[in-house]
């Protein structure tokens, strides 16, 4: 199985990741959070790999638009997963995954060159 890019198609960092994969002729599958959000099991797997704090984008506008009580409740993995299930756009992006293991989050050309070529 090849690489999977999880993200939003209108996100600039997701677009940068897609462009890097195309430019370097690395096969990938795009998983758009809007049309195919990650399952609870996938989110649990990611949280177990990295910790929920690295996955939930508290600085993003999607999180900032949540009701303050929901924002303040983001203190445990269970609550973070509930938020990410409810609003997949609160998940940091892109997530690059291969064989159910996260390679990296975000766009970092150096890490892509090391781990994806």
N, C-alpha and C positions, 0 to 999 in steps of 0.2 A: 504494500500500500504506500502511496506517495504522501506528499505533504498536504495538509489541509490548512487553509487560511480561514480563520473565523473572524468575521468583522461585519462592517456595514459598507455597502457599495458607495455611499456618498461621503465616507470618512476619508480624509486626506491621507492618514497614515496607512489605512487599508489599501488605498489606491497606490501608495508608494511601494507597499509590499508586493502587490500584484505586478506592478511595473518591474520590480527587481526580479521576480520569478520569470517573467516573460523575457526580459533582457538577457538573463543568464540561462535560458532554455531549461529551467527546472520545472518538471511537471507538478501541478498542484490542482486541488479542487477547492473552489470557493464555497464557503458555508456562510450565507448571509443571515445575520441574527434576526432581521426583520421577517424574512420568509421561512426560516427554519431555525427557530431559537434552540439553544442547547437544552437538553433535558435536565431534570433534577439530578439524575445519575451522572451525567457529564459534568455538571457544575460541582457535584460532590467530589468527583475524580480530580478535577482541576484544583479545587480547594485543598484536597489531600496532598497534591503535588507541591503546591506553592503557598498555600495559606490564602484565606479569603481576602485578607487585606491587600494583597497584590492584584486581585481580580476585580474588586469593586472600585469603580472610578468615582470616588467621592468629590473630585474636583470638577467633574464634567457637568454640563448643563442638564443632562437627563436626571442626574442625582439631585442637583440643586433645585430642580422643579418639583421634586417630591414634597409631600406635606412634611413639615418640620418634625412631627412625631415619628414618621417613618424614618427620616434621616437619623434622628437621635436613637432609634431602635437598632441601627446597624452596628451592633457591638458583639455579635456572635456569628459563627459560621452559619448556623441555621437561619438567622434573620437575614444575613447577607444573601444566602441562596434564595430565600423567598423574594427579596428585592430584585435580584438578577433574573429570576423566573418571571416576575411581574413586568419588569422593564429591562429586556436584554440590552438596550442601549446604555445601561449603566455598567456593562462589562467592559473592561479595558480592551483595546483593540489595536492592531490585530493580534490574535493568538495564533501562533504557528505551531502545528502539532504534527507528529508523525508516530504511527504505531501507538496511539493513545497516550503519548508522552508529549508534554509541552516542551518545545524547543526554545521559544522565546515569546515575550509579549512586547508589542510595539514594533516600530521600525528601527532597526539598527543594522546598517549595511555590513559593518564589521562582523557582527554575530551571524548574520545570514551567510557571509562568505565562509566563515569557519564551520558552521553547522549544516548548511544546506547545499554546499557544492561538492 
